[in-house]
């Protein structure tokens, strides 16, 4: 079975339907699947529930799918960087579920690992725990959180081999590895596909079993907060 | 004189110990990295997936794949390690981080903290704050003593939606330092900033507290 597709549009062919749940990797704009997000926009699929730590910025990343009103609901931990998001949310056009970042990461990890629920101390005694089961273990309270799976996970990695073994780069890894495991179908975009055998098996972050389809993308890699220091002049 | 932001960060840096793994929040806590004592090994964790954060890059070193939890570009150092968000929060939730220094909107005398949401205003989300306060061994809050309306941020009970309950160990403000005693035993005033009097702290603090013997 060949996993490599010629482009983002082809890689999503036959996978999309209105009302579906999509996980999208990335933290802020770092390590987001730029090419697949653009292809989702072009596909016109709508009523989406999108699980992603953030919601992009205006005009880039998931911000593009907000502009076109393709997203019905976001499941995120922090969404502060997006005016269009704010407008739609305040107008009641967009549903939002906040998860603590670690709870979100673990819900996705659990979902991919076949664990339907787990207990965490995060959020006990806060709004996050409302309506959820709380149980005591060794004298401490924990809240039950459920695992998450998606109809489709879109993931960005640095390199893949032809079998879909993935290597991520620096902090662009973030939510991508767990999302790759939690998709009924997982489509991955990478900067480079290398021949089988050229990645060290000990250095693979995500084994190809989790990867259904693979493309080579082109990347803008926009930076949200370019922060630099000055060289001292001699 | 009340402490400046940099003096607050400098005071908070005294909470560091050799060998500590530390997560610093956004704002004043970030400045603590500038005051790590010479000769002390402190490893900074960034919850988006990095241990061993280096300084901001020079202009020609900027790498879009390398950012901190505030989404700022940063650099790696020889001992840096990268990992996924799930591994990052396993580290946090599992109690492997020694210290978290965070900002807050309100802290209560029982150690409750509120720092993510003001009802009626746009809510951006809690990010990793709830996981950090629940999971890190020791949580130290660094903040202004009063809000911009001059009201005490050190309260009997928090009024804003909570980030965590009974999780704060110490509160460092521009006026003073409080320890939160274990098991809901309340606050103890343990330090005054230079030139700040007990009377000034009393006038500007809503919470009840005891005064450490050396200060009274």
Interface residues (C-beta under 8 A of the other chain):
Chain A: X27 X28 X29 X30 X31 X53 X76 X77 X78 X79 X80 X81 X86 X89 X90 X98 X100 X101 X102 X103 X104 X105 X106 X108 X109 X120 X121 X122 X123 X124 X125 X126 X127 X128 X158 X168 X169 X170 X171 X172 X173 X174 X175 X176 X177 X178 X205 X221 X222 X223 X224 X225 X226 X227 X228 X229 X230 X231
Chain B: X46 X47 X48 X49 X50 X55 X56 X57 X58 X59 X62 X63 X64 X65 X66 X67 X68 X70 X71 X72 X73 X74 X76 X82 X83 X84 X85 X86 X88 X89 X90 X92 X93 X112 X117 X122 X123 X124 X125 X126 X127 X128 X129 X130 X131 X134 X135 X161 X162 X163 X164 X165
